[in-house]
Amino acid sequence: MTRIIVNSKVGADGVLRVTIPLGAGDANRDVQVTIEAASPPSAVPRTPEQWRHFVLSTAGSVADPTFVRHEQGDYERHEDFP
């Protein structure tokens, strides 16, 4: 059996309800369930202007002189639509 991570929310009544179908092959097996709080979102939502300022502030931010952008190759050519 592989590890399964399910994100869920505790209901207003304080009860967590989770249903996970595992398949007949796992019937009658013992399993272990661990409950832990999910980490908070890593980024605060930004306004379009805040996002634009962030993106512009990253331009030229790589200080490593050995950093190079490798060749990107050619685009795959597809047939034109009629």
CNS distance restraints for C-alpha pairs under 8 A (distance, minus, plus):
assign (resid   1 and name CA) (resid  26 and name CA) 7.62 0.50 0.50
assign (resid   7 and name CA) (resid  38 and name CA) 7.91 0.50 0.50
assign (resid   8 and name CA) (resid  16 and name CA) 7.70 0.50 0.50
assign (resid   8 and name CA) (resid  18 and name CA) 7.44 0.50 0.50
assign (resid   9 and name CA) (resid  16 and name CA) 6.75 0.50 0.50
assign (resid  10 and name CA) (resid  14 and name CA) 5.80 0.50 0.50
assign (resid  10 and name CA) (resid  15 and name CA) 5.61 0.50 0.50
assign (resid  10 and name CA) (resid  16 and name CA) 4.53 0.50 0.50
assign (resid  10 and name CA) (resid  17 and name CA) 7.40 0.50 0.50
assign (resid  11 and name CA) (resid  15 and name CA) 5.47 0.50 0.50
assign (resid  11 and name CA) (resid  16 and name CA) 6.11 0.50 0.50
assign (resid  11 and name CA) (resid  17 and name CA) 7.90 0.50 0.50
assign (resid  22 and name CA) (resid  26 and name CA) 6.26 0.50 0.50
assign (resid  22 and name CA) (resid  27 and name CA) 7.97 0.50 0.50
assign (resid  23 and name CA) (resid  27 and name CA) 7.00 0.50 0.50
assign (resid  46 and name CA) (resid  50 and name CA) 5.65 0.50 0.50
assign (resid  46 and name CA) (resid  51 and name CA) 5.85 0.50 0.50
assign (resid  47 and name CA) (resid  51 and name CA) 6.16 0.50 0.50
assign (resid  48 and name CA) (resid  52 and name CA) 6.10 0.50 0.50
assign (resid  49 and name CA) (resid  53 and name CA) 6.19 0.50 0.50
assign (resid  50 and name CA) (resid  54 and name CA) 6.21 0.50 0.50
assign (resid  51 and name CA) (resid  55 and name CA) 6.20 0.50 0.50
assign (resid  52 and name CA) (resid  56 and name CA) 6.15 0.50 0.50
assign (resid  53 and name CA) (resid  57 and name CA) 6.05 0.50 0.50
assign (resid  54 and name CA) (resid  58 and name CA) 6.58 0.50 0.50
assign (resid  55 and name CA) (resid  59 and name CA) 7.15 0.50 0.50
assign (resid  57 and name CA) (resid  61 and name CA) 7.70 0.50 0.50
assign (resid  62 and name CA) (resid  67 and name CA) 7.66 0.50 0.50
